[in-house]
Amino acid sequence: MSASASLLRINKALAAAGVCSRRHADDLVAAGRVTVNGTTVTEQGLKIDPARDSLAVDGVAVVLAATDAAPLTVMHHKKAGVVTTANDPDGRPTVFDHLPEPWRDRRLFSVGRLDYYSEGLLLLTTDGELAFRLAHPRWHVPKRYQVAVRGRVTPQALDVMRNGMRLAEGELLAPVRTELVGRPSDDRFVLEMELTQGINRQIRRMCRDLGLTVLTLVRIAQGPLILGDLPPGQYRLLTPNETAALNRAVELDPQAPPQKPGFPPARSSGETAPPRPHQR
């Protein structure tokens, strides 16, 4: 381990490489799962030189980010028929296939998921701490979807969604803010639904249980971020204002150490936190 001016704490190095959050990195070190230059380390405050030291987790080498490389977060308009993983065993196209050249060596990974048939806003980042917080139930970051369905959307069905419902498989859902925003034909409706909970394929299963068939499902917003007119399949950097707003949404100060589990920040009275989000 080198004594260079560019020394970096192990937890920050792992987060910068997109392996995990800084808090989880400390857990990996304490569990003896991290090696530096082939030697197992258990000291959580240990610093390394990313330019000289080699780092591995569970025997798998970690490609360390340069110390002067700022975290990168990109908005992508995912198309239907594309998966969010870097590699697909079935050979299906992924959201990384057409990543612009300047970003291909930055080890971007997706924040959460959108299922194969869903579309819309998907964040890609190198910031492990940001991704951890966006996915964690401690931070309340809602996602908004526009959903076109076939069937009859009755006032009773809207009330069921708004008041919380139990899925056929048994999961009890938190209330979902749902608005009817369009009716192209007698049996076609367009809904906007805001989720604060992370039940797998929640919207599709809710609609199924209410006798509705999902035709299209598009994520149009995540926290303070709006998809807007970004064309399908395209990517763009977040603006500085968007990055700042996203950091505020998860109470993240990029210069501060990660918070310890069990001590969540104060919330307003009655505010609850959603379970970890999954694909819709």
Summary of the structure (lengths in Angstrom):
residues: 280
radius of gyration: 20.7
end to end distance: 43.8
largest distance: 70.9
contacts: 809
relative contact order: 0.16
helix: 19%
strand: 26%
